[in-house]
Each structure stands twice: as structure tokens, then as C-alpha cells.
Amino acid sequence: MKDVVTDFIEKHQLLLPGKTVLVAVSGGPDSMALLHFLKSIQMEWNIRVIALSVDHQLRGEESRADLNFVERICQEWSIEFVGTSVDVEGHKKNNQIGTQRAARELRYRFFAEQMKYFQADYLAFGHHGDDQAETMLMKLVRSGDSSSFSGIPVKREFAGGKIIRPFLCVTKGELENYCEAHGIVPRMDPSNESVDYTRNFYRIKVLPLLKSKNGNLHKTIQHLSESLEADEEFLQLEAKKMFKEVVHTEENPLRASFKIDDFVSRASALQRRVYHLILNYLYYNDLPKDLSYVHEEQLLSLLAKNKRNVQIDFPRHLKVEKAYNKLIFYFQELEKNPLNFHEVLNVPGEVLLPNGKKIIATYQHEITRMDNHTYICLESELVLPLHIRTRRDGDRMSWKGLNGSKKLKDIFIDAKIPLQDRNSWPVVTDNNGDILWLVGLKKRDPIPNQKSSSYIQLYYE
């Protein structure tokens, strides 16, 4: 077994000479075999080995005895040891989380503290090839997303160093044989024999059936895991590039959007991953448990349909709206009802709008600019003061060349303005309530063509 593990370590560059290695040791056969193996190569590799053990206080005296056992073995083998007891039940209650998550959080917090204290380079775990197979099988059954179908990583960054798993190349049976060959009598956790736990069910009921068809199943699955990990790493890099190029994000309110034509022109593998990057951005990497592949299918179906102004609901009040050639993600709770904003605009003067922009009013003696963000008219044709407000039910406006008037709703539709933007759109009226300017879209008056010393210029910025 030593040659197999050593080749695996060298292949994946898991260890370097002269480094400090912390070893997570529970007292079971996997971690005890790992501790003994690293001790056996300590001189050859010139590494410092330190054992870490955690009592989760979930099995009373029995779990405390596990900690004491590891400490005693470390004394016998002349290995540095650091142990601790953590209050899993208290952490679980205070944070309203499950037992396994609470235990993991406290365990890894302790590991991180020791990595920093010892300035360690590696934290080694005893996960083996059967653990990998179980993990991959469970994900195969539960996950509909290929990017989530990955196994236990051989190594990853952690607390200024790396987590490493040198035993992913061997089976649990091989580790048990290793313990027996070296006179190691590990502690056994009776809960490992109960099929009530999902992982145990796969290990006891499913894995033996698959191994009867392929005795090297652990190697096959490890190769699959590494291949998927390499592919996913490349695809994630490409997806992040696409995200920067295609997706427009906002923080206040929290939103994301993209032009549908730009998005669907990219490879479908990137589309799916960018979709997940958008969700991670909006949910701050805390994805809801009820978010599933069904939502992804709904979104992809929405992109494929010709319907416009369609909306679908995601968890936690996230809305996904198709507005013509745009897809917009926003939270309903952040999008207020019609703002009912109304301010008087003095000339000269300015009004700060709810969206953070403003409209500035000045007197001008000549026309200096004319664009979609500027409105110029003759003072003699207005009834002052001017007003800035949001739209109201039944609002209509007219302009030169239009026979009659037109609803603002229809103007928004023609301009393909998304639904959630219409209620906050600034509308400029005179004191009679006549709409002069639907900012950026329509102007009541054409550019004045007569000389006057009394132009009023409005500028939206």
C-alpha cells in the first residue's frame, strides 16, 4: 500500500519536504492508518506531524474516550497532539442548524485555529476511495446539475495552507488490513453500522453490489472525479469571463440583468454556469434549499419562448422577468409599490430623484445642447412652477404630430421599458398637470426655433 499512496502523493504534489502536516484523527481505522503512515515517512520526507482530535460531546463518555485514546497513542508513537472538546448541541441551538453542520463548523474552526497557530502547510484527512465512491453515488442520486457532480477534492486551499487526502487511492478494506498488519486497534463508532444514515446505506447496501462488477471501482470513480474537477475548473473560468461580459449587476436595489441575445449566443454549458453565478451573486452564496434544477429548466424555457413580459418566481421573493430582449432578476421585497414621488422643480433649481439621479433646471439665452437627457422649451409656453413626479393611473401625453394623446403605459410598451422600472420613471409636468417630458422617452414640445431670452433647460443626470 505504501507504494500506491506514495505514487498518489507525488502525482498530485500533496506533500513537500520540510513542511508541517496536521492530521485530523478521530480514533477510527482510517485516521489511525493515516497517522501511522505519515509517521512512517516522517524521516524520509522530513515532515513535522501533529495530530488533532475533536470530542464533539455527542456520545458522552464514549466520545471522550476516543479523544483520550488518540492522545495515548500519540504519546506511544512520539507524535505531537492537540485535542479539544466542543459544544455541538449549544452551537446547533444558537444557530438553528442541524447536528452534522454544527459539528462540522466547530471542528473546522478548531482546525483553522491550529493551522494558523502552527503555521502549518497541510491538514490531512483519512478519506479513502470508498468514501469517494459513496459521495459520488449520493450526488448522482440527488443532483441534477453536472457542475455539482463532483467528488471529494484531493486537495484544496484552507486556512493559509492546503487540505490533503492521500488515501483517496485506496479502499477501506486496504486501510483495515494496514491497521491489522501494524498492530493498530482503532476505536469503532457503532453508529457507522446503522443504515438509517444515508452514507451508511450506500456503503453497506449499494457499494458492495457495484464492487462485485468492478473490483477497482474506487480507482474508476477517483479518475472520474478528477476529470470532472479539471473540466469544471476550466468551465468556471470561462463562465466568470462571460459573466463579466454579459451580465449587468446593481447593488441598490440588488439586481442582475442581461440581454437575451448576448446570453443565448454562448455555449449552453456556460449559460448554465453563469445562471448559477447570478444566483450566487443575488443570494450572497447562501442558496435556498428549495432552489432546484426545476428553476433552471423554467429559466431556460423562458429564454427559448417568444413571449415577452413574462415573470417567474424563485425562492425568497426573487423574481425573474423577461422584458423584451432583457432578462432581469430582482427581489420583489426591494421593489416598492408605485413611489408616489412628487416634488416641485424651481427654475433655477434641482430635484433629487428616488433612483439617486437628479433633474436640473436653468434659464438659458440660447440652445446649447439637445439630447434625450435634455428638455428645452420657451418659458412663455409654460405654467410655472414645474413638477417632477412618478406616473399615475390614466396618465396621457401628447406631442406635435400626434393625433390626440397617448397613454404613458403604451409609450413604455413601445419603448420596451421593463415593468418594474415604470413606476419609478420620472415625469415632468407644468403647474396645470400637463405632461411636458417623459424623461428620456418623449417630449411634448419640439426644439424652439425662435430667438428668445427666456429658454428653460432641464437636464437629467
Residue pairs with C-beta under 8 A, 6 or more apart in sequence:
1 170
1 174
1 177
1 178
2 37
2 40
2 41
4 169
4 170
5 37
5 166
5 167
5 169
5 170
6 41
7 169
8 14
8 166
8 168
8 169
9 15
9 166
12 154
12 155
14 122
14 154
14 155
14 164
14 165
14 166
15 21
15 45
15 47
15 122
15 164
15 166
16 121
17 45
17 46
17 47
18 46
18 47
19 47
19 48
19 121
19 122
20 47
20 48
20 50
20 118
20 119
20 120
20 121
20 122
21 38
21 47
21 48
21 49
21 50
21 120
21 121
21 122
21 123
21 124
22 50
22 51
22 52
22 111
22 114
22 115
22 118
22 120
22 122
22 123
22 124
23 31
23 34
23 35
23 38
23 49
23 50
23 51
23 52
23 123
23 124
24 31
24 52
24 53
24 54
24 107
24 111
24 123
24 124
24 125
24 126
25 31
25 32
25 34
25 35
25 51
25 52
25 53
25 70
25 126
26 53
26 54
26 66
26 70
26 187
26 189
27 53
27 66
27 67
27 69
27 70
27 186
27 187
28 126
28 186
28 187
28 188
28 189
29 172
29 175
29 176
29 179
29 184
29 186
29 188
30 126
30 127
30 128
30 131
30 167
30 172
30 175
31 125
31 126
32 73
32 126
32 179
32 184
32 186
33 126
33 167
33 175
33 178
33 179
33 184
34 124
34 125
34 126
34 166
34 167
35 49
35 51
35 73
35 74
35 77
35 79
36 77
36 178
36 179
36 182
36 184
37 166
37 178
38 47
38 49
38 124
39 49
39 77
39 79
41 47
42 48
42 49
48 80
49 79
49 80
50 79
50 80
50 81
50 82
50 114
50 118
50 120
51 70
51 74
51 79
51 80
51 81
51 82
52 82
52 83
52 110
52 111
52 114
52 123
53 66
53 67
53 70
53 71
53 81
53 82
53 83
53 84
54 67
54 83
54 84
54 85
54 86
54 106
54 107
54 110
55 63
55 64
55 66
55 67
55 83
55 84
55 85
55 86
56 63
56 85
56 86
56 88
56 103
56 106
56 107
57 63
57 64
57 85
57 86
57 87
57 88
57 89
58 88
58 89
58 99
58 103
59 189
64 85
65 187
66 187
67 83
67 85
69 187
70 81
70 83
71 81
71 83
73 79
74 80
74 81
75 81
82 114
84 110
86 103
86 106
86 107
86 110
87 106
88 99
88 102
88 103
88 106
89 99
89 102
91 97
91 102
91 105
91 106
92 98
92 99
92 101
92 102
95 102
97 105
111 123
111 158
111 159
112 158
112 159
114 120
115 123
115 158
115 159
115 160
115 161
116 159
116 160
119 160
120 161
121 161
121 162
122 161
122 162
122 163
122 164
123 158
123 159
123 161
123 162
123 163
123 164
124 163
124 164
124 165
124 166
125 163
125 164
125 165
126 165
126 167
126 175
127 152
127 165
127 167
127 168
128 167
128 168
128 170
128 171
128 172
128 174
128 175
128 218
129 167
129 168
129 169
129 170
129 171
129 172
129 217
129 218
129 219
129 221
129 222
130 171
130 172
130 203
130 207
130 218
131 152
131 168
131 172
132 151
132 152
132 168
132 218
132 221
132 222
132 225
133 207
133 210
133 217
133 218
133 221
134 199
134 202
134 203
134 207
135 151
135 152
136 149
136 151
136 221
136 224
136 225
137 202
137 206
137 207
137 210
138 198
138 199
138 202
139 148
139 149
139 150
139 151
140 149
143 149
144 292
144 293
145 272
145 276
145 293
145 296
146 228
147 232
147 235
147 236
147 272
147 273
147 276
149 228
150 225
150 228
150 229
150 232
151 221
151 222
151 224
151 225
151 228
151 229
152 165
152 168
152 225
153 163
153 165
153 229
154 164
154 165
154 168
154 226
155 162
155 163
155 164
155 165
156 162
156 163
157 163
167 175
168 222
169 218
169 219
169 222
170 218
171 218
178 184
179 185
179 186
191 197
191 200
192 200
193 200
193 204
194 200
195 201
195 204
195 205
207 217
210 217
211 217
214 220
235 269
235 270
235 273
236 273
238 270
238 273
239 270
239 273
239 274
239 277
240 277
242 266
242 270
242 274
243 274
243 277
243 278
245 262
246 258
246 259
246 262
246 263
246 266
246 274
247 256
247 257
247 258
247 274
247 277
247 278
248 256
248 257
248 258
249 255
249 256
249 281
250 256
253 330
253 331
253 334
253 335
254 282
254 330
254 331
254 334
255 328
255 329
255 330
255 331
256 278
256 281
256 282
256 328
256 329
257 326
257 327
257 328
257 329
258 326
258 327
259 325
259 326
260 303
260 322
260 325
260 326
260 327
261 325
263 271
263 274
263 303
263 327
264 271
264 303
266 274
271 300
272 296
272 300
275 296
275 299
278 329
279 287
279 291
280 287
282 318
282 329
282 331
283 316
283 318
288 315
288 316
290 315
291 314
291 315
295 312
295 314
298 312
299 312
299 320
299 327
302 310
302 312
302 320
302 322
302 327
303 322
303 327
305 322
307 322
308 322
308 323
308 324
309 321
309 322
309 323
309 324
309 419
310 321
310 322
311 319
311 320
311 321
311 322
311 419
312 319
312 320
313 319
313 320
314 320
314 329
316 331
317 331
317 332
317 333
318 329
318 330
318 331
318 332
319 329
319 330
319 331
319 332
319 335
319 420
320 327
320 328
320 329
321 327
321 328
321 330
321 418
321 419
321 420
322 328
323 416
323 417
323 418
323 419
324 416
324 418
325 416
326 418
328 418
328 420
330 420
335 420
336 423
336 424
337 423
338 390
338 391
338 423
339 354
339 390
339 423
339 424
340 390
341 353
341 354
341 388
341 389
341 390
341 424
342 387
342 388
342 389
342 390
343 351
343 387
343 388
343 389
344 351
344 385
344 386
344 387
344 388
345 351
345 359
345 361
345 385
345 386
345 387
345 388
345 428
345 458
346 361
346 385
346 386
347 361
347 362
347 363
347 384
347 385
347 386
347 456
348 361
348 362
348 363
349 360
349 361
350 358
350 359
350 360
350 361
351 358
351 359
351 388
352 358
353 359
353 388
353 426
354 424
355 424
357 460
357 461
358 460
358 461
359 388
359 426
359 428
359 439
359 458
359 459
359 460
360 458
360 459
360 461
361 386
361 456
361 457
361 458
362 456
362 457
362 459
363 379
363 454
363 455
363 456
363 457
364 376
364 455
364 456
364 457
365 453
365 455
366 455
367 376
367 447
367 448
367 455
368 457
369 457
370 376
370 447
372 440
372 441
373 439
373 440
373 459
373 460
373 461
374 457
374 458
374 459
374 460
375 428
375 436
375 437
375 439
375 443
375 457
375 458
375 459
376 447
376 448
376 455
376 456
376 457
376 458
377 436
377 445
377 448
377 455
377 456
378 445
378 448
378 450
378 452
378 454
378 455
378 456
379 452
379 454
379 455
379 456
380 452
380 454
381 445
382 430
382 436
382 456
383 430
383 431
383 432
383 434
384 430
384 431
385 431
386 428
386 429
386 430
386 431
386 436
386 456
386 458
387 428
387 429
387 430
387 431
387 433
388 426
388 427
388 428
389 426
389 427
389 429
390 423
390 424
390 425
390 426
390 427
391 408
391 422
391 423
391 425
391 427
394 407
395 407
395 408
395 409
395 427
395 435
396 405
396 406
396 407
396 408
396 435
397 405
397 406
397 408
397 411
397 434
397 435
397 438
397 442
397 444
398 404
398 405
398 406
398 444
399 442
399 443
399 444
399 445
399 446
400 445
400 446
408 427
408 435
408 438
409 422
411 438
411 441
411 442
412 422
412 425
412 441
415 441
417 425
417 441
425 438
425 439
426 439
426 460
427 435
427 437
427 438
427 439
428 435
428 436
428 437
428 438
428 439
428 458
429 435
429 436
430 436
434 444
435 444
436 443
436 444
436 445
437 443
437 444
437 458
439 460
440 460
448 455
